[in-house]
Amino acid sequence: MSRKYLAAPYLLWALAFVLIPLGMIVYYGLTDSNGAVTLSNILAISSPEHRKALYLAIGLSLISTVLCLLMGYPLAMILASTGMGKGAFVVLVFILPMWMNFLLRTMAWQTLLEKNGVINNLLGVLGLPPISIINTGGAIILGMIYNFLPFMVLPIHTSLSKIDVNVVNAARDLGANGFQVFFRVILPLSIPGVISGITMVFIPALTTFVISNLLGGSKILLIGNVIEQEFTQTGNWNLGSGLSMVLMIFILVSMITTFITDKEEA
């Protein structure tokens, strides 16, 4: 029993910064400005502007997640195939930008992609036409990939590192070619890492508003931007909380799917 008391600081932290804020979101989301119970804040997601923002956020998040998987899996395989010392060093170099503030990293891409930014100036020096990617969906996807790619690579790298090399060698000794070894041995054994990576990328990409604010400007509004504006600009905490509860449903479904899939793999 005495050891259980060691968890008291964490329980107090979770109560103060997780459970109480979630309770406030649920309260405001299910009530109106007069305190009366209502579902109008949640059903507001069906309005054309909110539905458009939600669909756009889901679409961009899915694209970013797929691209992170396509880029992150080969990178994780390369890191896992290197030696212990070199692999650890490369992983450290890879996650080093994550130590920088999230906002600063995104603002750096804003400087790079703007019309008179570094990339267009470099293209001008090379005699190439400038690109106009800032304030577009492509810029938002680029920002999502840059910020969330490590969350895809690290869990996949962990799963690949746990695969016994003797299992791979046995498959090759039994006549399996590289294609068969990957799809019948390596990929199935790394599925838990893939699922964790997809979850860790999709959820923050779906709920982000900083990336779309900086790289999408005011031209592209995701559901995260709508919620942020309801809290900070219009002061409608009830509507903002109701829309937040809709996103919480997506997060819960994703977490349940991950739990069920991991349990089946185990």
Secondary structure by P-SEA (a helix, b strand, c coil): ccccccaaaaaaaaaaccaaaaaaaaaaaacccccccccccccccccaaaaaaaaaaaaaaaaaaaaaaaaaaaaaaaaaaccaaaaaaaaaaaaccccccaaaaaaaaaaacccccaaaaaaaaacbbbbcccccaaaaaaaaaaacaaaaaaaaaaaaaaccaaaaaaaaaacccaaaaaaccccccaaaaaaaaaaacaaaaaacccccccccccccccaaaaaaaacccccaaaaaaaaaaaaaaaaaaaaaaaaaaaaaac
